[in-house]
C-alpha cells in the first residue's frame, strides 16, 4: 500500500500563510530608519489637492494621491498626516492600494503610527504575493522555500506590522490560496527575526489531491538548516492508491 502524504505535503497545506511575512516587509517596512543616518531615500508624492494647517500641524491630501518609494507605489483617494509633539501618524480613511514587483495589496483603509512604529491595514484586505524565484543547483520543489516562491492570494480583515520588531500579525480569520492548495486560520503571527510562523485557531488546509490537515496551533521554523514544524491537536486525511494495491494483490 502506498500512502501519498509526507511531512513536506503537510507543510504544503499551510505554507501559503507565509506570504504574510512577505507582505509585512512591503506595507510599512519602507518607513524604517536607515542604518546609516547620512543615507536618505527619496519618496515622491502627488495629489490633485492638498492643504497644510500650521495650527493643527496636519497635511490633508485628496484626489489621486500617490506615493512612491523606490519600486513601491501607494495610491489612495485621501491621505491625512499629522506630526506634532504628541502625534506622528498617517492614515488613509478610504481604499488604498500598494504595489511593487513582488506584491499587490488592496485594503479598505490603512494607518501608520511612526511613534509606535506600527502600520495597519483593515477592512477587506486582499494580498497577491509574487515572490522572486531564486536559482538553486538542486531545487527541491516540495521544500518550504519552493512553496514560498509560488503566487499566493491572502484575505484577512486586519494586518498589523511592527516594523521595528519585524513582527506581522493577521487577525479576524486568514484565508489563503496557492494554486490548487488552500487553507485558513483564525490568526497568523510571523516573527521575521526568529524566522518563526505561528498559525492559531481552527487551522485547516486542503491540498491539490484533496488531502486535509487540521490543528489547533501550528508553529513552523523557516530557518535554513533548522526547518521544523510543531503541531498542537492535529488531525488529517490522506489518499491511498487502491488500484495499485489491488494490482499488487493479484500478482501475489
KETINU-62112 format. One record per residue (C-alpha): x, y, z; chain; residue number from 0. Coordinates in pm, 1 decimal. Each point is the difference from the previous one (the first is absolute). Layout:
REM residues N
         u         v         w  ch    i
         X         Y         Z   A  NUM
...
REM end
This chain:
REM residues 252
         u         v         w  ch    i
       0.0       0.0       0.0   A    0
     139.3     342.0     -98.3   A    1
     -92.1     304.3     208.2   A    2
      34.3     329.9    -185.3   A    3
      65.9     229.3     293.2   A    4
     313.3     115.5     182.0   A    5
     107.3     270.8     240.7   A    6
      84.2     215.4    -302.4   A    7
    -352.2     -44.1    -139.1   A    8
    -148.3      98.4     337.3   A    9
     212.3     313.5       0.4   A   10
    -120.8      72.3    -353.1   A   11
    -357.7      16.7     128.6   A   12
      73.5     296.8     222.9   A   13
     318.3     149.8    -140.4   A   14
    -183.2     261.3    -205.6   A   15
     -63.7     197.9     317.0   A   16
     368.1      84.8      -9.1   A   17
     -81.1     255.7    -265.0   A   18
    -110.7     218.4     289.7   A   19
     367.6      32.7      80.4   A   20
      74.9     125.7    -349.4   A   21
    -282.7     250.7      19.1   A   22
     114.4     125.4     337.9   A   23
     329.2     118.2    -146.9   A   24
    -186.6     196.2    -266.9   A   25
    -281.4     173.7     187.4   A   26
     186.6     219.8     247.2   A   27
     356.8    -128.5     -14.8   A   28
      84.1     282.7    -238.5   A   29
     -24.4     238.4     297.1   A   30
     276.3    -162.0     200.9   A   31
     286.4     236.3      80.5   A   32
     312.5     -59.1    -199.8   A   33
     291.7    -168.6     186.6   A   34
     209.9     284.5    -133.3   A   35
    -142.6     338.0     121.2   A   36
     182.4     176.6    -284.5   A   37
    -172.5    -210.3    -264.7   A   38
    -349.6     112.0     -96.1   A   39
    -241.5    -134.1    -257.8   A   40
    -241.1     211.2    -202.6   A   41
    -377.2     -39.4      21.0   A   42
    -189.2     160.9    -288.7   A   43
    -361.0     108.9      47.5   A   44
    -281.1     179.7    -179.9   A   45
    -372.7      74.2      41.3   A   46
    -273.4     203.0    -171.2   A   47
     -41.1     214.6     313.4   A   48
     170.2      40.6     334.1   A   49
      -8.6     236.1     293.9   A   50
     241.5      49.7     288.5   A   51
    -121.1     148.7     329.3   A   52
     263.5     163.6     217.5   A   53
    -243.0       9.3     292.7   A   54
     -74.6    -375.0       4.5   A   55
     326.0     -98.7    -167.7   A   56
    -181.8    -223.1    -243.3   A   57
      28.2     -66.4    -370.8   A   58
    -321.7     -96.8    -179.3   A   59
      29.4    -144.2    -351.9   A   60
    -289.8     -96.6    -228.4   A   61
     -50.0    -127.3    -352.6   A   62
     234.0    -245.2    -173.7   A   63
     243.3      -1.5     291.6   A   64
     317.3    -186.4     -89.8   A   65
     315.7     -77.9     195.7   A   66
     298.2    -182.0    -145.1   A   67
     304.7    -133.8     181.5   A   68
     241.7    -182.4    -230.2   A   69
    -220.5    -259.2    -178.2   A   70
    -284.8      10.3     252.7   A   71
    -302.5     216.1     -84.1   A   72
    -291.6      87.2     231.2   A   73
    -315.5     154.6    -147.4   A   74
    -311.3     128.3     176.9   A   75
    -274.9     260.9     -32.8   A   76
      86.9     162.8     332.2   A   77
     291.1      14.1     243.9   A   78
      29.8     183.7     332.6   A   79
     334.9      64.1     169.4   A   80
      48.4     150.4     345.3   A   81
     330.0      72.7     172.2   A   82
      35.6     192.0     325.8   A   83
     134.8     -53.2     351.9   A   84
    -248.3    -282.6      65.8   A   85
     -79.6    -145.1    -339.4   A   86
     186.7    -125.7    -301.0   A   87
    -266.5    -184.1    -196.6   A   88
    -126.7     -52.4    -351.5   A   89
    -329.9    -147.8    -111.6   A   90
    -201.6     -82.6    -306.9   A   91
    -368.2      -3.3     105.3   A   92
    -105.7    -146.8    -333.5   A   93
     116.1    -272.9    -232.2   A   94
     369.0     -24.5     -73.9   A   95
     224.4    -210.0    -217.0   A   96
     366.9     -94.1      40.2   A   97
     189.3    -147.8    -293.5   A   98
     355.1    -106.6     -79.4   A   99
     163.6    -271.9    -205.7   A  100
     -67.7    -271.3     257.9   A  101
    -329.3      97.7     159.7   A  102
    -339.9     164.3     -53.8   A  103
    -210.7     103.2     300.4   A  104
    -348.7     148.2      14.8   A  105
    -170.2     111.9     323.5   A  106
    -301.4     203.7     109.1   A  107
     218.2     223.9     217.0   A  108
     346.1      27.4     147.3   A  109
     198.8     185.1     265.3   A  110
     350.9      35.6     137.3   A  111
     122.4     114.4     339.2   A  112
     364.8      98.1     -33.5   A  113
      44.8      46.2     375.6   A  114
    -119.2    -355.7      68.7   A  115
     164.6    -118.4    -321.7   A  116
    -306.7    -187.3    -116.9   A  117
    -198.9     -12.4    -321.1   A  118
    -351.3    -139.6     -36.0   A  119
    -222.2     -97.8    -290.6   A  120
    -368.4     -65.3      68.8   A  121
    -329.9     -90.0    -164.5   A  122
      10.5    -236.9    -293.1   A  123
     373.7     -54.5     -26.7   A  124
      95.1    -192.6    -315.0   A  125
     364.2     -81.4     -70.4   A  126
     144.9    -161.4    -309.5   A  127
     360.1     -95.4      66.5   A  128
     237.1     -82.4    -286.2   A  129
     344.8     -71.2     149.6   A  130
     306.9      -2.1    -221.1   A  131
     133.5    -343.6     -77.0   A  132
     358.2     -69.3      97.1   A  133
     208.7    -243.7    -200.2   A  134
     128.5    -304.3     182.5   A  135
     240.6    -275.0    -108.5   A  136
    -234.4    -280.1     106.6   A  137
    -343.3     152.6      65.3   A  138
    -242.6    -200.5     214.8   A  139
    -346.6      83.2    -130.2   A  140
    -161.6    -131.6     320.3   A  141
     219.6     202.1     236.6   A  142
    -122.9     285.9     216.4   A  143
     201.8     246.8    -205.8   A  144
    -146.1    -125.9    -326.3   A  145
    -355.1      41.3     129.7   A  146
      74.2     361.1      85.8   A  147
      87.2      72.5    -361.3   A  148
    -352.3     -74.1    -123.6   A  149
    -250.9     285.9     -52.0   A  150
    -234.2      15.8     298.3   A  151
    -321.9     188.8      75.0   A  152
     -78.7      86.4     362.8   A  153
    -319.7     148.4     141.6   A  154
     -36.9     134.5     354.3   A  155
    -189.9     279.4     181.7   A  156
     306.8     145.1     170.4   A  157
     377.5      -5.5     -43.8   A  158
     230.3     175.8     245.6   A  159
     374.9      31.0     -45.4   A  160
     244.0     109.6     271.6   A  161
     272.6     109.6    -235.5   A  162
     273.6      52.6     258.4   A  163
     -57.7    -336.9     167.1   A  164
     -74.1    -156.2    -342.7   A  165
    -313.4    -176.4     121.3   A  166
    -308.5     -38.5    -219.3   A  167
    -340.2    -103.6     138.5   A  168
    -306.0     -81.4    -210.5   A  169
    -325.1     -37.5     195.0   A  170
    -374.0     -45.2     -45.5   A  171
      30.7    -314.7    -210.8   A  172
     277.4     -48.3    -255.7   A  173
     -79.2    -180.8    -326.5   A  174
     271.3     -87.7    -248.8   A  175
      10.4    -168.9    -338.2   A  176
     296.9    -115.4    -201.6   A  177
     -61.6    -176.7    -332.7   A  178
    -226.7    -294.8      98.0   A  179
      86.4      17.8     371.2   A  180
    -202.7     201.1     251.2   A  181
     -13.5      53.3     374.7   A  182
    -111.5     221.8     284.1   A  183
      69.9      92.3     362.3   A  184
    -154.1     237.7     251.2   A  185
     333.0     177.0      40.3   A  186
     344.4      -0.2    -161.1   A  187
     309.4     133.5     179.0   A  188
     340.3      34.3    -163.0   A  189
     323.8      98.2     174.1   A  190
     255.1      84.9    -268.6   A  191
     293.9      18.4     241.2   A  192
     -65.2    -344.1     148.0   A  193
    -114.1    -136.1    -337.6   A  194
    -308.1    -152.7     158.9   A  195
    -355.3     -14.4    -134.2   A  196
    -287.0     -86.9     233.2   A  197
    -354.6     -78.7    -112.4   A  198
    -261.3      -4.7     275.9   A  199
    -363.0    -103.1      28.6   A  200
    -185.2    -232.4    -237.4   A  201
     299.5     -55.3    -225.6   A  202
    -115.5    -188.9    -309.6   A  203
     139.3     -85.9    -341.4   A  204
     -79.1    -196.4    -315.2   A  205
     256.8     -91.4    -265.9   A  206
     -37.6     -64.2    -373.0   A  207
     -79.6    -368.4      63.4   A  208
    -277.3      71.1     249.9   A  209
     211.6     -99.9     298.4   A  210
     -90.7     197.4     311.3   A  211
     174.4     131.1     308.0   A  212
    -141.7     159.1     316.4   A  213
     151.2     116.4     329.7   A  214
     -52.3     232.4     292.6   A  215
     343.0     157.0     -43.3   A  216
     292.3     -39.9    -238.2   A  217
     349.4     147.5      39.6   A  218
     249.5     -15.3    -287.2   A  219
     371.1      79.9       6.5   A  220
     122.9     147.8    -328.5   A  221
     363.2      14.4     101.3   A  222
     215.2    -152.2    -269.7   A  223
     155.7    -320.5     125.6   A  224
    -236.6     -10.0     298.3   A  225
    -344.9     -32.7    -155.7   A  226
    -263.7    -166.3     215.1   A  227
    -372.1      -1.3      72.0   A  228
    -177.2     -36.5     335.4   A  229
    -372.3     -85.6       8.2   A  230
    -248.2      17.5     288.1   A  231
    -307.9    -225.4     -19.8   A  232
      50.3     -85.3    -366.7   A  233
    -200.0    -230.0    -226.1   A  234
     -40.8     -61.9    -370.9   A  235
     -69.9    -236.1    -286.7   A  236
     206.5    -136.7    -285.8   A  237
     -63.3    -188.2    -323.3   A  238
      79.8    -366.8     -56.5   A  239
      55.9    -134.7    -351.5   A  240
    -244.6    -294.7       7.2   A  241
      58.2     -92.3    -364.3   A  242
     370.5     -53.6      65.3   A  243
     -79.3    -200.4     313.4   A  244
    -243.6    -218.8    -196.3   A  245
     253.7     -63.2    -273.9   A  246
     258.7    -112.5     254.6   A  247
    -253.9    -241.3     158.6   A  248
     -76.2    -164.4    -336.1   A  249
     370.7     -50.9     -70.1   A  250
      34.0    -184.7     331.0   A  251
REM end
